[in-house]
Every structure is written in structure tokens, then in C-alpha cells.
């Protein structure tokens, strides 16, 4: 009986969320632009912050995580104009995210792998 009660109590405990803190290799395509960046993400509760670096620049990111849904954004310079790039993804495992990119009405797909 005690074993059954212990199992039931464990089943009611919340499952610890995956911590996305770390370095992520981000690749994707949106419109005519290929995205290839290394993002350093810091997670505090459900909020994300950090930076994404390309070969030519580094930009700050902000976002949040809700269960397996992960969303973040950053400002990019595209042909001399500032563009907000939004990533909506699903945590496929502790080390992989897949999803869609949107920027100024264009959309595409991305993958991110924890390094």
C-alpha cells in the first residue's frame, strides 16, 4: 500500500522543465536569407535572454518558454533596415528545437541544436 501511495505522489509532482541555458547552433531560411548563428541562451524561470552571433554581428535576444513551446526574437539588419526576426519552435528533445521563422511578412523554417 505504501508503495502505491508513493507512486501516486510522485505522479502528481510537476516535471522539471528543460533548461535551455547554453549555446545553440541555429540554422534556417527565411525569404532569400540563410540564417546561420550561434546563440547563447540564458533561461530564468520561463524567460529567455542572451545573444546570437553571425560572422558579421551580434544581437540581443529575448523570449520565453512554455512547456515544449519556445519563442524568441531579435533585431537584425537586412539591407540597411532593422527587422524583427521571430522564432516559434517546439522543443523536440533536451538538445533540439525545430520551428518557423517570421520576419516582415516572410516565413521559413529553422533548426537549433544545443552544443
N, CA and C atoms as an extended XYZ file, in Angstrom:
345
Properties=species:S:1:pos:R:3:atomname:S:1:resname:S:1:resid:I:1 pbc="F F F"
N         0.815       -1.197        0.000 N   UNK     1
C         0.000        0.000        0.000 CA  UNK     1
C         0.865        1.271        0.000 C   UNK     1
N         1.927        1.265        0.837 N   UNK     2
C         2.808        2.437        0.874 CA  UNK     2
C         3.462        2.685       -0.477 C   UNK     2
N         3.829        1.612       -1.176 N   UNK     3
C         4.448        1.745       -2.489 CA  UNK     3
C         3.482        2.401       -3.459 C   UNK     3
N         2.243        2.007       -3.440 N   UNK     4
C         1.227        2.589       -4.314 CA  UNK     4
C         1.041        4.066       -4.007 C   UNK     4
N         0.984        4.417       -2.743 N   UNK     5
C         0.826        5.826       -2.355 CA  UNK     5
C         2.042        6.626       -2.804 C   UNK     5
N         3.241        6.086       -2.628 N   UNK     6
C         4.462        6.776       -3.053 CA  UNK     6
C         4.464        6.993       -4.561 C   UNK     6
N         4.043        5.989       -5.323 N   UNK     7
C         3.988        6.121       -6.783 CA  UNK     7
C         2.977        7.189       -7.188 C   UNK     7
N         1.808        7.189       -6.539 N   UNK     8
C         0.785        8.194       -6.852 CA  UNK     8
C         1.271        9.593       -6.510 C   UNK     8
N         1.974        9.756       -5.399 N   UNK     9
C         2.500       11.066       -5.020 CA  UNK     9
C         3.543       11.549       -6.023 C   UNK     9
N         4.411       10.654       -6.460 N   UNK    10
C         5.417       11.025       -7.456 CA  UNK    10
C         4.772       11.435       -8.771 C   UNK    10
N         3.685       10.779       -9.144 N   UNK    11
C         2.995       11.103      -10.387 CA  UNK    11
C         2.388       12.496      -10.341 C   UNK    11
N         2.083       12.993       -9.160 N   UNK    12
C         1.463       14.309       -9.028 CA  UNK    12
C         2.466       15.452       -8.982 C   UNK    12
N         3.755       15.134       -8.772 N   UNK    13
C         4.776       16.176       -8.743 CA  UNK    13
C         4.998       16.738      -10.139 C   UNK    13
N         5.209       18.048      -10.260 N   UNK    14
C         5.463       18.613      -11.590 CA  UNK    14
C         6.788       18.125      -12.142 C   UNK    14
N         6.814       17.902      -13.437 N   UNK    15
C         8.035       17.502      -14.110 CA  UNK    15
C         8.896       18.736      -14.311 C   UNK    15
N        10.165       18.637      -13.975 N   UNK    16
C        11.072       19.775      -14.133 CA  UNK    16
C        11.201       20.124      -15.614 C   UNK    16
N        11.090       21.408      -15.910 N   UNK    17
C        11.211       21.871      -17.288 CA  UNK    17
C        12.662       21.780      -17.741 C   UNK    17
N        12.856       21.600      -19.012 N   UNK    18
C        14.193       21.578      -19.572 CA  UNK    18
C        14.791       22.973      -19.481 C   UNK    18
N        16.038       23.049      -19.092 N   UNK    19
C        16.732       24.330      -19.025 CA  UNK    19
C        17.420       24.554      -20.362 C   UNK    19
N        17.043       25.598      -21.062 N   UNK    20
C        17.608       25.902      -22.375 CA  UNK    20
C        18.922       26.661      -22.300 C   UNK    20
N        19.387       26.959      -21.088 N   UNK    21
C        20.639       27.691      -20.920 CA  UNK    21
C        21.780       26.949      -21.621 C   UNK    21
N        22.517       27.684      -22.447 N   UNK    22
C        23.653       27.102      -23.147 CA  UNK    22
C        23.821       27.689      -24.531 C   UNK    22
N        24.698       27.069      -25.306 N   UNK    23
C        24.981       27.504      -26.672 CA  UNK    23
C        24.176       26.660      -27.649 C   UNK    23
N        23.537       27.325      -28.604 N   UNK    24
C        22.688       26.665      -29.595 CA  UNK    24
C        23.126       27.058      -30.995 C   UNK    24
N        23.329       26.083      -31.852 N   UNK    25
C        23.637       26.301      -33.278 CA  UNK    25
C        22.302       26.451      -33.995 C   UNK    25
N        22.055       27.613      -34.557 N   UNK    26
C        20.788       27.959      -35.200 CA  UNK    26
C        20.979       28.056      -36.700 C   UNK    26
N        20.179       27.322      -37.461 N   UNK    27
C        20.213       27.391      -38.919 CA  UNK    27
C        18.801       27.420      -39.462 C   UNK    27
N        18.608       28.204      -40.510 N   UNK    28
C        17.296       28.270      -41.132 CA  UNK    28
C        17.306       29.168      -42.345 C   UNK    28
N        16.156       29.260      -42.972 N   UNK    29
C        15.984       30.104      -44.152 CA  UNK    29
C        14.673       30.849      -44.041 C   UNK    29
N        14.715       32.133      -44.345 N   UNK    30
C        13.511       32.956      -44.403 CA  UNK    30
C        13.677       33.895      -45.594 C   UNK    30
N        12.652       33.931      -46.437 N   UNK    31
C        12.714       34.701      -47.689 CA  UNK    31
C        13.968       34.286      -48.449 C   UNK    31
N        14.820       35.235      -48.815 N   UNK    32
C        16.041       34.894      -49.549 CA  UNK    32
C        17.277       34.919      -48.650 C   UNK    32
N        17.075       34.839      -47.336 N   UNK    33
C        18.199       34.918      -46.396 CA  UNK    33
C        18.401       33.588      -45.667 C   UNK    33
N        19.664       33.141      -45.640 N   UNK    34
C        20.028       31.961      -44.849 CA  UNK    34
C        20.522       32.450      -43.491 C   UNK    34
N        20.013       31.852      -42.438 N   UNK    35
C        20.412       32.217      -41.083 CA  UNK    35
C        21.331       31.127      -40.548 C   UNK    35
N        22.504       31.542      -40.104 N   UNK    36
C        23.490       30.631      -39.535 CA  UNK    36
C        24.126       31.374      -38.365 C   UNK    36
N        23.677       31.078      -37.160 N   UNK    37
C        24.134       31.816      -35.980 CA  UNK    37
C        24.419       30.875      -34.825 C   UNK    37
N        25.236       31.346      -33.914 N   UNK    38
C        25.452       30.668      -32.644 CA  UNK    38
C        24.789       31.542      -31.580 C   UNK    38
N        23.799       30.982      -30.905 N   UNK    39
C        23.063       31.733      -29.895 CA  UNK    39
C        23.438       31.225      -28.505 C   UNK    39
N        23.692       32.148      -27.615 N   UNK    40
C        23.931       31.835      -26.210 CA  UNK    40
C        22.675       32.242      -25.465 C   UNK    40
N        21.975       31.245      -24.943 N   UNK    41
C        20.682       31.477      -24.292 CA  UNK    41
C        20.833       31.291      -22.792 C   UNK    41
N        20.187       32.187      -22.049 N   UNK    42
C        20.099       32.089      -20.596 CA  UNK    42
C        18.617       32.006      -20.245 C   UNK    42
N        18.259       31.017      -19.443 N   UNK    43
C        16.867       30.859      -19.030 CA  UNK    43
C        16.741       31.139      -17.540 C   UNK    43
N        15.793       32.007      -17.179 N   UNK    44
C        15.432       32.282      -15.792 CA  UNK    44
C        13.927       32.065      -15.700 C   UNK    44
N        13.525       30.987      -15.030 N   UNK    45
C        12.136       30.544      -14.995 CA  UNK    45
C        11.678       30.333      -16.430 C   UNK    45
N        10.671       31.069      -16.899 N   UNK    46
C        10.209       30.857      -18.274 CA  UNK    46
C        10.696       31.941      -19.243 C   UNK    46
N        11.579       32.814      -18.798 N   UNK    47
C        12.087       33.904      -19.640 CA  UNK    47
C        13.446       33.555      -20.232 C   UNK    47
N        13.646       33.949      -21.482 N   UNK    48
C        14.907       33.728      -22.178 CA  UNK    48
C        15.568       35.063      -22.480 C   UNK    48
N        16.889       35.082      -22.390 N   UNK    49
C        17.677       36.239      -22.800 CA  UNK    49
C        18.982       35.696      -23.358 C   UNK    49
N        19.752       36.563      -23.973 N   UNK    50
C        21.036       36.132      -24.494 CA  UNK    50
C        21.420       36.883      -25.744 C   UNK    50
N        22.294       36.251      -26.531 N   UNK    51
C        22.776       36.863      -27.767 CA  UNK    51
C        22.857       35.822      -28.877 C   UNK    51
N        22.779       36.306      -30.100 N   UNK    52
C        23.009       35.478      -31.283 CA  UNK    52
C        24.094       36.145      -32.112 C   UNK    52
N        25.094       35.355      -32.502 N   UNK    53
C        26.224       35.875      -33.282 CA  UNK    53
C        26.218       35.262      -34.672 C   UNK    53
N        26.445       36.121      -35.651 N   UNK    54
C        26.720       35.655      -37.013 CA  UNK    54
C        28.189       35.948      -37.280 C   UNK    54
N        28.623       35.745      -38.507 N   UNK    55
C        30.015       36.049      -38.849 CA  UNK    55
C        30.293       37.546      -38.802 C   UNK    55
N        29.236       38.372      -38.944 N   UNK    56
C        29.450       39.812      -39.038 CA  UNK    56
C        28.915       40.629      -37.874 C   UNK    56
N        28.015       40.055      -37.037 N   UNK    57
C        27.480       40.861      -35.943 CA  UNK    57
C        26.950       39.992      -34.805 C   UNK    57
N        26.573       40.668      -33.736 N   UNK    58
C        25.987       40.028      -32.567 CA  UNK    58
C        24.769       40.847      -32.158 C   UNK    58
N        23.674       40.176      -31.802 N   UNK    59
C        22.454       40.869      -31.441 CA  UNK    59
C        21.823       40.216      -30.215 C   UNK    59
N        21.124       41.018      -29.412 N   UNK    60
C        20.478       40.514      -28.195 CA  UNK    60
C        19.169       39.815      -28.548 C   UNK    60
N        18.855       38.755      -27.804 N   UNK    61
C        17.582       38.058      -27.992 CA  UNK    61
C        16.782       38.096      -26.704 C   UNK    61
N        15.454       38.024      -26.849 N   UNK    62
C        14.537       37.888      -25.722 CA  UNK    62
C        13.487       36.868      -26.118 C   UNK    62
N        12.914       36.208      -25.132 N   UNK    63
C        11.872       35.237      -25.450 CA  UNK    63
C        11.337       34.565      -24.217 C   UNK    63
N        10.580       33.493      -24.446 N   UNK    64
C        10.052       32.728      -23.337 CA  UNK    64
C         9.823       31.280      -23.742 C   UNK    64
N         9.634       30.447      -22.736 N   UNK    65
C         9.387       29.034      -22.946 CA  UNK    65
C         8.159       28.663      -22.123 C   UNK    65
N         7.273       27.872      -22.737 N   UNK    66
C         6.052       27.429      -22.073 CA  UNK    66
C         5.871       25.955      -22.407 C   UNK    66
N         6.278       25.086      -21.493 N   UNK    67
C         6.252       23.656      -21.785 CA  UNK    67
C         7.265       23.349      -22.869 C   UNK    67
N         6.804       22.784      -23.980 N   UNK    68
C         7.703       22.480      -25.104 CA  UNK    68
C         7.719       23.597      -26.145 C   UNK    68
N         6.903       24.634      -25.956 N   UNK    69
C         6.861       25.753      -26.896 CA  UNK    69
C         7.918       26.784      -26.519 C   UNK    69
N         8.742       27.140      -27.499 N   UNK    70
C         9.835       28.083      -27.294 CA  UNK    70
C         9.689       29.206      -28.318 C   UNK    70
N         9.756       30.447      -27.851 N   UNK    71
C         9.663       31.599      -28.741 CA  UNK    71
C        10.733       32.609      -28.344 C   UNK    71
N        11.473       33.125      -29.338 N   UNK    72
C        12.397       34.213      -29.074 CA  UNK    72
C        12.479       35.098      -30.308 C   UNK    72
N        13.051       36.278      -30.105 N   UNK    73
C        13.196       37.225      -31.213 CA  UNK    73
C        14.446       38.053      -31.026 C   UNK    73
N        14.891       38.620      -32.139 N   UNK    74
C        15.990       39.578      -32.095 CA  UNK    74
C        15.842       40.523      -33.276 C   UNK    74
N        16.573       41.635      -33.213 N   UNK    75
C        16.597       42.621      -34.290 CA  UNK    75
C        17.766       42.303      -35.216 C   UNK    75
N        17.509       42.283      -36.506 N   UNK    76
C        18.565       42.035      -37.487 CA  UNK    76
C        18.613       43.199      -38.472 C   UNK    76
N        19.770       43.376      -39.057 N   UNK    77
C        19.936       44.379      -40.095 CA  UNK    77
C        19.820       43.668      -41.436 C   UNK    77
N        18.810       44.020      -42.212 N   UNK    78
C        18.606       43.396      -43.524 CA  UNK    78
C        18.565       44.485      -44.586 C   UNK    78
N        19.572       44.521      -45.410 N   UNK    79
C        19.701       45.502      -46.483 CA  UNK    79
C        19.542       46.928      -45.948 C   UNK    79
N        20.194       47.192      -44.801 N   UNK    80
C        20.205       48.534      -44.228 CA  UNK    80
C        19.012       48.883      -43.364 C   UNK    80
N        18.080       47.961      -43.174 N   UNK    81
C        16.907       48.238      -42.337 CA  UNK    81
C        16.843       47.261      -41.174 C   UNK    81
N        16.348       47.744      -40.021 N   UNK    82
C        16.157       46.892      -38.851 CA  UNK    82
C        14.902       46.051      -39.039 C   UNK    82
N        15.044       44.759      -38.815 N   UNK    83
C        13.945       43.813      -38.979 CA  UNK    83
C        13.871       42.957      -37.714 C   UNK    83
N        12.659       42.769      -37.194 N   UNK    84
C        12.464       41.862      -36.066 CA  UNK    84
C        12.277       40.458      -36.610 C   UNK    84
N        13.131       39.529      -36.161 N   UNK    85
C        13.082       38.140      -36.589 CA  UNK    85
C        12.544       37.328      -35.408 C   UNK    85
N        11.436       36.601      -35.640 N   UNK    86
C        10.767       35.856      -34.578 CA  UNK    86
C        10.879       34.363      -34.867 C   UNK    86
N        11.264       33.607      -33.845 N   UNK    87
C        11.404       32.161      -33.932 CA  UNK    87
C        10.356       31.522      -33.034 C   UNK    87
N         9.468       30.712      -33.610 N   UNK    88
C         8.467       29.953      -32.861 CA  UNK    88
C         8.801       28.488      -33.043 C   UNK    88
N         9.174       27.830      -31.954 N   UNK    89
C         9.620       26.453      -32.086 CA  UNK    89
C         9.044       25.520      -31.051 C   UNK    89
N         9.345       24.253      -31.268 N   UNK    90
C         8.969       23.186      -30.358 CA  UNK    90
C        10.228       22.463      -29.920 C   UNK    90
N        10.352       22.262      -28.627 N   UNK    91
C        11.479       21.525      -28.081 CA  UNK    91
C        11.253       20.053      -28.393 C   UNK    91
N        12.031       19.528      -29.338 N   UNK    92
C        11.899       18.132      -29.755 CA  UNK    92
C        12.592       17.182      -28.780 C   UNK    92
N        13.649       17.663      -28.141 N   UNK    93
C        14.385       16.911      -27.125 CA  UNK    93
C        15.107       17.946      -26.275 C   UNK    93
N        15.907       17.507      -25.324 N   UNK    94
C        16.654       18.459      -24.494 CA  UNK    94
C        17.701       19.226      -25.282 C   UNK    94
N        17.981       18.761      -26.505 N   UNK    95
C        19.056       19.376      -27.290 CA  UNK    95
C        18.639       19.777      -28.707 C   UNK    95
N        17.341       19.797      -29.004 N   UNK    96
C        16.910       20.139      -30.370 CA  UNK    96
C        15.584       20.889      -30.365 C   UNK    96
N        15.539       21.949      -31.164 N   UNK    97
C        14.328       22.751      -31.365 CA  UNK    97
C        14.104       22.873      -32.861 C   UNK    97
N        12.864       22.715      -33.313 N   UNK    98
C        12.505       22.963      -34.708 CA  UNK    98
C        11.302       23.887      -34.732 C   UNK    98
N        11.196       24.671      -35.810 N   UNK    99
C        10.056       25.564      -35.889 CA  UNK    99
C        10.091       26.473      -37.082 C   UNK    99
N         9.371       27.591      -36.944 N   UNK   100
C         9.239       28.551      -38.032 CA  UNK   100
C         9.863       29.890      -37.656 C   UNK   100
N        10.311       30.583      -38.693 N   UNK   101
C        10.868       31.925      -38.579 CA  UNK   101
C         9.896       32.866      -39.272 C   UNK   101
N         9.673       34.030      -38.691 N   UNK   102
C         8.907       35.055      -39.406 CA  UNK   102
C         9.619       36.397      -39.281 C   UNK   102
N         9.585       37.156      -40.388 N   UNK   103
C        10.220       38.468      -40.426 CA  UNK   103
C         9.559       39.291      -41.515 C   UNK   103
N         8.957       40.401      -41.128 N   UNK   104
C         8.372       41.338      -42.092 CA  UNK   104
C         7.459       40.648      -43.114 C   UNK   104
N         6.616       39.730      -42.647 N   UNK   105
C         5.666       39.060      -43.525 CA  UNK   105
C         6.201       37.826      -44.222 C   UNK   105
N         7.498       37.599      -44.179 N   UNK   106
C         8.088       36.403      -44.778 CA  UNK   106
C         8.185       35.318      -43.706 C   UNK   106
N         8.191       34.064      -44.140 N   UNK   107
C         8.331       32.981      -43.169 CA  UNK   107
C         9.237       31.894      -43.721 C   UNK   107
N         9.722       31.076      -42.822 N   UNK   108
C        10.602       29.978      -43.189 CA  UNK   108
C        10.714       29.006      -42.039 C   UNK   108
N        11.684       28.123      -42.112 N   UNK   109
C        11.865       27.092      -41.095 CA  UNK   109
C        13.265       27.180      -40.501 C   UNK   109
N        13.399       26.677      -39.256 N   UNK   110
C        14.704       26.652      -38.618 CA  UNK   110
C        14.874       25.388      -37.781 C   UNK   110
N        16.134       25.101      -37.471 N   UNK   111
C        16.502       24.078      -36.505 CA  UNK   111
C        17.535       24.694      -35.579 C   UNK   111
N        17.524       24.258      -34.338 N   UNK   112
C        18.530       24.679      -33.365 CA  UNK   112
C        18.978       23.442      -32.608 C   UNK   112
N        20.294       23.312      -32.449 N   UNK   113
C        20.853       22.165      -31.739 CA  UNK   113
C        21.774       22.668      -30.642 C   UNK   113
N        21.562       22.150      -29.447 N   UNK   114
C        22.397       22.545      -28.308 CA  UNK   114
C        23.787       21.965      -28.481 C   UNK   114
N        24.783       22.799      -28.257 N   UNK   115
C        26.184       22.400      -28.445 CA  UNK   115
C        26.793       21.896      -27.162 C   UNK   115
